[in-house]
Amino acid sequence: MEDQTLEERLEYFKQTVEATPAPEIWLAYLSESIKTLPATFTKPEDWKPVRSLFEAALTAVGLDVNEGGRVWASYLQFEKTMLSALQTSQPESSLLAKQQEFIRALFGRVLGVPLTDSEEFLSSYREWEAGLDHRGSSSAPQGFDDRVKRANAKLESIRELEALVEETAGWRGDESRQSEAVARWMQYIEHEKKHGDPGRVCMLFERALRVLSSDASLWVAFVQYLWSLKNWSAALKLCVRATRRLEGVCVLWCMYLQALERAAKPKEDVEVVLNEALSTTMDSPADYYQIWLNVCLFYRRSFVAGQDPTPLRGAFERAVNYFTEYFPGQQLEVSLEQLWAHTEAVVVGSPKHMRQVYERIVHKDGNGSLAAYWLDYIQLEKWFKDWINARKLFKRAVQFVSDWPAQIENEWLLLERLCGTVDDLTEAERLITEQQSKRQAAALAEYRISVEQAAESKAAKAKAKGKPKPRERANGVSNDSTAEPLSTQQRKGDKRKRDAESGDTMQKKRRTDSISESSSGPRDDKTTVFVKNVSQEADEGTLRQHFSQFGEVVGIRLLLDKATGKHRGIAYVDYADEVQANDAATRAHHSSLNGQPLYCDRGKGTAVKPETKNWVHVNNLAFQVASSDLLDLFSTCVKQSDPKPEVHIVTRDSGESKGFAFVRMPSEESVELALKLTDTELKGRRVKVTRSDREYKPKAPPPPVVSRPKTHLFVPRNLKLASTGAAVSTESPVPEPVASTAADGKKSNADFRKLFLKGANL
């Protein structure tokens, strides 16, 4: 810096103190600024710029208990020097008395501040007063002693806290103690907040950031405190410093965008910050989603009714295109499109553009089968009270929704009961009944096929073991007429022998379905993943594309139904080695394909159980919280290289949320970050996040109810009830029943016949 001019050095120090307001930097800045003073002084205005700079230094670091005294001492020394210059150049001027009063007031200010060297300032003040040629008193004026006492009392109350935070200065670079250091500083800051001194609170934040500048939570807390003071300009400057220090922290960029809006900055500044944020490397796609969300909300809040909505629509369009291009398949653009559609309906008031946006949503892969999108779309039509379009949407929804059809049907019936005619209600009931019948028929057919295949598999296994078919051993009697009936003990003994030979056949049964042609060859269980619940829309190419993201796929085998030729929703995926197969089975378990979750096992049905330690339990959820809301929340805890969290909201049989959910995080580190989300507000409620001691297991759907014919009254073959209720012979005469003469009192067949006829005549 020696080869720089004075103006260049001053500009350098100005930028430095804005970035790092440390006492030593301020002192160097003040020292350089004094060099700008003229050689002679005629009035206080000549040194007013330097005096303003000293005041700024006091505001920044003057309240520092340990280092602030150095700035105060430098300020006092400067003013004493100015007083000496006036005494030399203008000994009889009235400016001398004003300068003396200013210095006396400056001493009064410093004596009221709790500093470790307060006693030294008091002694310096008394010496200065004594040397004023009887203009002052040898003792401090009234009120200064009280200030010193209050300052010393304040110093005693914070001495213990000062000792705790001073110890953290030696922990720099030690990440294991960073959280403890942050807790100590926040304890000190909260103590000062209770006493309502904003200057001291800001000073403590600055001291803490000098030690823990890499901790994002401190920057966030400092910005939020400045917002609480409505100091928008200071908060904006702090956001600039924070994003330069921690470029990859999403929350700081979001606060930067909000600070621009609070400070009433133009849209051009927002666009500049947006480009800077998008050029940084963040942890996950969800971080970029939060950036775009804040930009879209900025344009939404900037929009005024009657204005041209083109800039607002342009912001949403750019956000959607960004995620479509850089993060395809993440479904993040769908959340932005939903917000866009609501903005068009509620803010802009354009049903045409709202429908255009929502048609894009429901036509994307898998979205048309989800009830949540259709219900939201219909709700916006209800906002415009357009019952005709709402009715059209219901007709489309009942045909395509597969995850929650009952809710669609109930909402449609409610709409027709409130707003429709009799014909509308009748038509809705007819279409709903048709769809229900189709679903029941499909479920029943699938259930019957599964039962038949289970019986075929059991028969094939029995034949392979040399065991007679089950129907040949009804009631323990062989079909061979020459064989003697088996006793009960013999039958039990044979059963135990068969179980010992074949093992537990119910647990080891395997279906004998045909396999697709491209999957020929023997199966190696060590490198194979068993997949269930494959949607009917998926084929081998779809499965290969989905499972290739988890490893090198060398073969896909879809089990086909012999009768229909369609696959049975079951597949085997062969990987190049066992390590890839294990990883794929773990990561693909509960992943979504065409709107259906996949259930993956390893090898011969060995279930892949996710590690329980990576599951968290989320409680106190609002009932309107969707899985996408939780995914957005917990994705902030996941690195970009890790898989997305798995979200499972526990619901009742009706599909309504029970108010809690299970979330599986990809790593222990992400679990620790997720636990910090406790008390985060989501849809009006503060959620509670705790570790889960068990993994989430989805409830298996009950088998479809198979209707059976009603049981008919059994009538003996030789009896026929006449219209009068009397029994008449149809083939041969029946002798009169004879009363039972059994010694043990048991009834004979004739007795039972009497009772039966008596009941029929009643």
Buried (B, 14 or more C-beta within 10 A) or exposed (E): EEEEEEEEBBEBBEEBBEEBBBBEBBBBBBEBBBEEBEEEBEEBEBBEEBBEBBEBBBEBBBBBBEBBBBBBBBBBEBBBBBBEBBBEEBEEBEBBEEBBEBBBEBBBEBBBBBBBBBEEBBEBBBEBBEEBEEEBEEEBEEEBEEBBEEBBEBBEEBEEBBEBBBEBEEBBEEEEBBEEBBEBBBEBBEBBBEEEBBBBBBBBBBBBBBBBBBBBEBBBBBBEBBBEEEBBEBBBBBBBBBBEBBBBBBBBBBBBBBBBBBBEBEBEBBEEBBEBBBEBEBBBBBBBBBBBBBBBBBBBEBBEEEEEBEEBBEBBBEBBEBBEEEBEEBBBBBBBBBBBBBBBBEBBEBBEBBBEBBEBBBEEEBBBBBBBBBBBBBEBBBBBEBBEBBBEBBEBBBBBBBEBBBBBBEBBBEBBEEEBEEEBBEBBBEBBEEBBEEEEEEBBEBBEBEEEBEEBBBBBBBEEEEBEEEEEBEEBEBEEEEEEEBEEEEBEEBEEEBEEEBEEBEEEBEEEBEBBEEBEEEBBBEBBBBBEBBBEEBEBEBBBEBBEEBBEBBBBBBBBBEEEEEBBBBBBBBBEEBEBBBBBBBBBBBBEBBBBBBBBBBBEEEEBEBEEEBBBBBEBBBEEBBBBBBBBBBBBBBBBEBBBBBBBBBEEEEEEBEBBBBBBBBBEEBBEBBBEBBEBEBEEBEBBBEBBEEBBEEEEEEEBEEEEEEEEEEEEEEBEBEEEEEBEEEEEEEEEBEEBEEEEEEEBEEBEBBEBBEEBEE
